[in-house]
């Protein structure tokens, strides 16, 4: 026998098999991305050029952070807010400039991506593209990780589609893109497996440097995900160290967590350096919220199974609405729902773990089950996360319902691995044709189920028209102001806001005119507690001195002397107009508008077509 020819033949067969596998992967991934893209288009009604020019959400109260995100994105696109650099916005914070250098922005790499797309395509088209890319990146990375973990193309594809179209991603878009971008979370599963199982992560090995790279990448992203990544790396290492009676795993874990911490510090080096050189300005490094949000937005098992209110099934949607109306503690826009595929995968994992425990086979409990258990124990409402917050006041990770997406990744990979193992075993028991027909039927059915269950209903024509009208009203309103005022004119915005919402006015609402302005300088954006912000509040207080509510007309009656003094203070600092959000006043600003006009303004007020905003030009001395 010619052994050299046999080896050559075997080598060619291996190359051919590898080539076919790559082609199959490329085809499967391509199909998944096309399906995910079409599903996103359907969920957001983005089928025409005009629809792409509009945001998917705008003034809905539950998505109010979107306006603020747009504001910071515009500042970056215009070069005034530099990722990893100076963050001084000259078009905000009048009569000064908005100094945002003291406030950390952990996800500045993502911010740079948003700014780049915005600069290339415009604000809303750029946002839509970034949101779509978030879904596609999540699906693609999950597929790659699943294939590396010995999942078949079929089951890796189904799991990747379920992850890329996770209800969580839709719920966090477009107002929380930093939460929606979960594409790197599947990499956590790889590192957690490496650190906790044999042969472990040897210092200096290729696996070690890959884990270090994943840790560094994670540290540049959302701190929520960095936190759970580091927790389970450490816990996995502790288990491995206890099992092997060796510190090697702990050393590796320390290096990985250190890489994440280094990346986090590097990403905030600009802020930390600025605070050291110029002082903290009374601003905390990490802003803390009220403890009650730990309860309201804490992780709750029941939320994993409560369908979205935009579900395609009217029955399930009504159930979701009824639950949210009955519950005091609700998740963030329905983000915790795992979907039917994810929920069944979780139950499948729980069943395997319970069976192993009942059989007295503790080592047979899947590692994924322990990971899920830790997340539940730590982040459940009233759990360890809440306990730490109660005694320390550290409430950074208050929205623990966001960890549902981590559980989704864990259970989807587990299910894909088990089904892939069943598929390989079935090849020895079933004919190829029967297996193929069954597999195609199952995969097709599950993909259709994912599209029906996880993708929100398309917005109605009325909803899209409302967004179009709101955007047009704001854009035309700002254009009218710019036509009436000189370039770089300063506009004083009322009510004065400090980043917290007021009754009727979301926290970021004052950024609306800035989104469309080309040459105006708005007062909003001054740092809370700064000299400029304190001056703004003092002027507002002067304006309100002596104001009373007429019970008969339900209109606020202002003291003209106080109003005159406040306006004079504005003029002395160079302001050319007063912008009023009517929703911030119980009489919708009618009393204030009347009082300002009585001061002798000859220029007519500028009203928004939506009726919620008015701008009153000030006469020069």
N, C-alpha and C positions, 0 to 999 in steps of 0.2 A: 504494500500500500504506500502511495506517495503522500506522506504526512504534510509536506509543504503545500501540496495542492488542496488538501483537506482544510488546512489552516486558512489558506487564501479564500476558499469557498465560504468557510464559516465567517471570516472577516467581512466578506462582501454581503453576506446575508444579514449580519449585524448592522452594517451600514445602511442597508436597504430598510431594515426594520426601524432603525432610528429616524431615517428620512421620512418614512410613512407616518411615524409617530408625530414628527414635527408638523407635517402637513395636516394631520388630523387635529392637532392642537390649534394650529393657525385657523383652520376652518371652524372649529368649535368656538374658539374665542371670538372670531369674526361674527358668527351668528349671534352669540350672546350680546356683543356690543351693539349690533344692529337692533336686536330686540329691546335692549335697555334704552337705546336712543329713541326709538319710536314710542316706547312707553312713556318716556319723559315728555316728548312732544305732545302726546295725547293727554297726559295728566295736566299739562299747563296750557294747552290750546295754542301751541306755537307752530302753526302750519303755514303762516304767511309772513312776508317781509314786514308788514306793518305790525303784526303781533309780536315779532321779535324786538321791535323798538319800544315795547312796553314791558314793565316789570311783571313778574308773576303775582306779586302782592304789592300793596302800596300803603293805604291808610287804615287797614284793618287793625284794631287795637292789639290783637294777639301777636301781630307781626310788626309792632311799632319800632323795634330795634333796627328794622331794615333802613329807615330814613337815616339814622345815625351812621350805620355802616356805609351807606352811600356817601354821606358827608366826608367820612375819613378817606374813602376810596377816591373821591374827587380831589381831595387835598393831596393824596399821593400821586394821582395822575397828572396834576399840575406842577408837581415837583416841590410843593411846600411841606409835605410830610414825607420824609425820606426814610424808608425801611433801614433800620440799623444806623440811622443818622439823625440829623436835626429835624425837629417836628415843631416848626413855628409857622402858623397859618396866618398870612397877612390879611386875608379877606374875612377873617372872623375875629371876635374878641374886641370890637371897637369900644372905646377909642384907642385901645392898644392893639396888640396882636394876640392871637390864641397861642399860648405857650403850652404845648402838650408834651414837653420833654420830660416832665417828672412822672408821667403815668406810663407804666410798663405795658408793652404790647407783645405778648409772647409769640404770636403766630405771624411774625413779620415776613417770613418767607412766603406764606400764602397771601399776605397783604400785597407783596410785590407782584405776585401773579395777577391778582385782581386789578391792580393799577395798570399793569401792562395790557391786559385785555381791554380795560376801559379806555386807555389812550389810543389803542388801535381801532376799536369798534364803537366807541361811545359808551356812556354810562350803563344804560339798561341792556343793550346788546351784550356788552362785556360781562355784566352780571349773569345774564342768562347762559352764556357760554361757560362761565366758571362753574355755575351750578350743574349744568349738564356734564361737564368734565368730572365733577365730583362723583357722580353716579358711575360713569364709565371706568374711572380709575379704581373705584372700589371693586367693581366686578372683575376687572382685569387682574388686579393683585390677588383677589381671593382665588381666582382660577389658577394662577401660577403657584400659589402656596398649596392648594389642594392637589395639584398634579405632583408637586415635589413630595407630598405626604402620601404618595402611593394611591391616590384616588383615580378612578378611570375617567376618561374624557367625558363620558355621559354624566356621571354623578358630580364630577367637579363642575361641569357646566350648569347643572341645575342649582347647585349650592351657590355658585358665583352669581347667577341671575337673581336668586333670592336675596343675596347680600347687596348686590348693586342696586336693587329696587326695594331695599328695606324701607318700611314705613317711616323709620327713624330719619332717613335721609330726606324724604319728602317733608316731614314735619319740621325739620331744622332749616329748610331752604325757603326763601333766600336770606332771611334775617340773621341766621347764625351759620354762615358758611364755615366758620372755624370749627363748628361742631359737625357740620355735614361732611367735612373732609376726613373720612375714616379709612381711606384707602390703605394706610400702613398698618392698621390694626391686625389684619391676618398675619403679618410678620411676627406679632407678639406670640402667636400660638407656636411658631417654630422655636423661638428663643425659650419659651417656657418649657417646651418638651426637651430641648437640648440640656437645659440647666438641671432638670429634675430626673433625667433618666440616663442610663449608661449609653455610651461611654462618657457622657458629660461634656463639659467644655474645657479643654486643656489650654492653659495659658500659652499664648503665642501661636496656637494652631489656626488654620484657616477658618474654622468654625468660630473661634474666639474673636477674630477680627470682623467676621460677619456680624456677630452679635454686638460687638462694640459699635459697628456702623449703624445697626438698627437702633441701638440705644441713643446714639448721637442724633439720628434722624428724628426719633421720637421726642427728644428734648427740645427740638425746634418747633414742635407742634403744640396742640392744645394741652394745657397742664392737666386737664381732667384725664386724658388718656395716658399721659406720662405717669400720673400717680398710680393707676392700676397696673401699668406695665411694670413699674419698679416694685410694687407690692408683691406681685406674683413671681417675679424673678427672685426676690429675696426669700419668699416662702418655699419656692421650689428648691432653691439652694440649701435651705435649712433642712428640708426633708432628705435631700441627697447627702448632706454632710452627716446627718444622724444615721442614715442607712450605711454609709461607707466608713463612718468614723474618721473622716478626713475633712480638712478645711479647704480642699481644692475648689469645691463648688462655691463656697462662700467667697473665696478670693476672686473667682471669675464673676460672681454676682456683683461684688463690690466694684469691679472694673466696669461692668456694664451699666450699673446705676450711676457710677461716677461719670461715664460718658454722657448719659442723659442729663445729669446735673450740670456738667460743663457746658453742654449745648444750650441749656436753659439760661445759664448765666451769660454766655456769649451773646445769646439773642437779646438779652436785656442790658448788655454792657453800656449801650448808649445812655439808657435811662439812669443806670446806677452811677455812671461817671458824671452825668449832668447834676444829679442830686448831690454828689460829693463836692463838686466845684461851685455850685450855685445855691445849695441848700435845698431842703425838702419842700419848702414853701407850705408847710402844714399838711402836705399830702402823704397818706400812708403808702408804703411800697405795694401792699396788697389791700385793696378795698374790701371791707367786710360788710356783710348784709345782716338784716335782722334774722334772729334765730328761727323765726316762724317759717322761713323759706326752707329750712332743713326738713321740716315736717311736710310742707305742701308739695315740694318737688323731690322728696326723698324717693328712693327706690321702693316699689311696691309690687309684690308678685302678681297681684290681680291685674295690674295694668298690662302685663305681658300678654294677656288674653282678651283685652277689651278692644274691639275693632275701631277703626277710625270713623269719624263722623262723615267722612267723604267716601265711605266704602261703596262699591258698586251695588251691593245688595242693600235694598231699602230696609230690610228687616235688621240686618247687622248694623247699619248706620243708625237706625232708630235706637237700637240697644246701646250703642256707644254714646249717643246723645243722652239717653235716659240715665245711664250710669254716671256721666259727668255732672248731670243736674242733681243727682241724688248724693254724690260724694262731695265731702268738704275738701279732700286732698286729691287733686288731679295732677296728672303728669303734664309735661310741656307740649301742648298742641298735639297730644296723642302720640308722642314719639316712642313710647315704650312698647307698643304693640309689635309682637314678633312675627305676626302673620300665621296662617294655618300651617305652612311648611315648617316655619321656625318653632311654632308651639308644639307640633307633633314631634319634632326633633328633640326638643327639651324633654318631653314626656318619655321619649325613647331612651334618652340618657338616664333620666331618673329611674326608669324601670330596670335598666341594666345594673345601676348602682344598688338598688334595693334588692334585686335578686342575688347579687354577689354577697351582700351583707347577710341575707337570710340563709345562704348556703355556707356562711362562715368563712368566706374567701375574701378577706379584706384586701389583699394585694390585687384582686381582680376588679376592684372598684375602679372605673375609668378615671384617669387623671382629670379629664374634663369635668367630671362630677364634682371633684374637690374644688376646682377653680370656680365653678358656678356657686357652690356652697359658700365659699369665702366672700364672693361679691354680695350674695344675699345677706350674710351675717354682718358684713361691714357697712354696707350702704343702705340696708333696709331702714325705713322710717323708724326712728327710735333705736337704731343699731349702734355699732361702734363709732361710725362717722358722727352721728348725732351726739353720742356721749362725749367724744373729744371736743366737739364744738361747744357743748354745754359748759364744760369745765375750763376751756381755754379761750372761747370766743372766736375760734378760727372757723369761719363759715365759708371758706373759699369753694369747697366742693359741695355746695348746698343742693345743686340740681343733680342729685344722684340717679334720677331716672334715666340720665344719659348713658349709664352703664348697661342699659338693656342691649345696646348695639354690640357690646363686648360679649355678652351672653349669646347673642344671636350668632356671632362669628364662631364661638366655641362649639355650640350645638350643631351648627350646619356642617362644620368640618367633621365632627364626630359622626354624624349621620352619613355623610358622603364616604367616609372611610369604611364604615360598617357595610353600607350597600355595595361598595366596590369589592369588599371581601366576599360578600354573598355572590356577586356577579362572577368573580373568579372561580368560586367553588361551583357555581351552576354550570360552568363550561364543561365540567367533568360529568355532570349528571343529565344535561339536557342537550338536545341537538342544537347545532349552530343557528339554524333557521328559527326554531322555536324561541330560543333565547333572544335573538335579534328582534323578532317581532314583539315579544314581551317587553324588551328594553325600550324600543322605540315608542311603544304605546304608553309605558309608564312615564318616560321622560317628557313626551309631548303633553301628556295630561298634567303633569306637575308644573310644567312651564306655563300652560294655560291657566292653571290654578293660581300661580304666582301673579300673573298679569291681572287676573280678575280680583284677587284678594288684596294685593299689596299696593297696586297703582291706584291713586285717587281718581275719582270721577273727573272728567274734563270740566273746566269752568263753563258756566252757562254764558250765553251771548250777553245777557244782562250784566253778569259779573265783569266780563271783559270790557263792556261798554262803560261801566262805572269807573274802572281803572283808567281807561282812555280819557274820560271826561275829567277825572281828578288831575291827571298828569297835564292835560291841555290847560286846565284852569290855572294850575300853578305856573306853568311855563308862560302863559299869556300875562298873568298877573305880574311876574317879575319883569317881563319885557316892557310892560306899561310903566313900571317904576323906573326902569333904566332910561326910558324915553323922557320921563318927567324930571329926572335928577341928573346932575352932572356926573361925570366919570369919577369913580372912587368915592362917591358920596357915602357918608356913614348913616346907617339906619338903626335906630334904637328899637329893640324888640321887646314887646310886652305880652304877657307877664314875664318878668325876669326869671330865668330858670337856672338851676344848678346841677342838672343831670338827673334829678329825680322827677317823676311825673307829678303833675298837678291835676286836680279834677277837670276832666275834659281835654287835657293837653298831655299827650305822651311825652316821655322824657326827651326824645330826640326831634320832636316836631318842628322846632325852630330852625332845623337845618334845611327844611323844604325850599325856601327861596334861594339858599346858597347853591343848591343843586343846579339851578338854571341860570344863575347870575354870571355875567362876564365882567362886570366893572363896579360892583357894589361892595361895601364893607359893612358887615352885619355885626351887631353887638354880641350875639350868642356865640358861645365857644370859649369864653374866658374861663380860666381855671377856677373852680370853686374855692373860695377863701382868698383869692388873689386880691391885690389892691383894686384892680379894674372891676372885678366882680363885686367887691364891697361897695365901690362907688355906684355901680349900676343899681344895687339893692337900695342904697340910700336915696337915689333919685326916685326910684319907684315908691319908696315909703313917703317921700315928700309929695309925690303925686297923689297918694291915697289919703294924706292927712285931711281930716275933716269930712271925708266921704261918707255918705249915708245912703241906705237903701229906702227909696220911697215905696211904702207898702201898697199904695194904691196903683201906681204905674209899674211897680216892680222894676224900676230903673234906678241905677246908682246916680246920686246927685253929688257932684264933685265941688269942692271949694275952689273957686276960681283963683284965689290968691295962691293956693297950694299948687294948682296946676300950672299957673304962670311961672312960679318959682322953679318948678321941675323942668318946664320947657326951657326956661332961661339957662338952667344948668346944662341942659343938653346942647343948646346953641353955643354956649361958651366953650364946649369941648369939640364943637365942629359938626354936630349931627344935623342932617338935612331933612330927616323924616322920622316918623314914628310908625312902626309896624305893630298891628294889634291882632292877636289871635282871639277872635270873638269867643271861642269856646272856653277861654280862660276867665271869663267874667260872667257872673250870674245873669246879667242883662244883655249878654252877647256884645258887650262893648259899646252899646248905644249911648249910655251916659257919658263915657269917656270921649267918644267921637264928638258928641254935641258940645262938650266942654272945650275941647281943643279947637273946634271951629269957631266958637264964640271968642276965642282970643284974637280973631281977626284974620284968619288964613284966607287968602284970595285964591289959592289953588284948590281945586276940588279933590276930595278923597278918592283914592284908587281902590276899587273893590274887586275882590276875586269873584269869578263867575260862580264858584262853588258857594259863595256867601259866608265863608268862615274866616276870611282874612281881609284886612283893610290896611291901607297905608296912607298916612296923612302927611303931606309935605309941610315943612316948617318954613315960615317966612324968615328971610335974612334980616339982620339988624338994619 
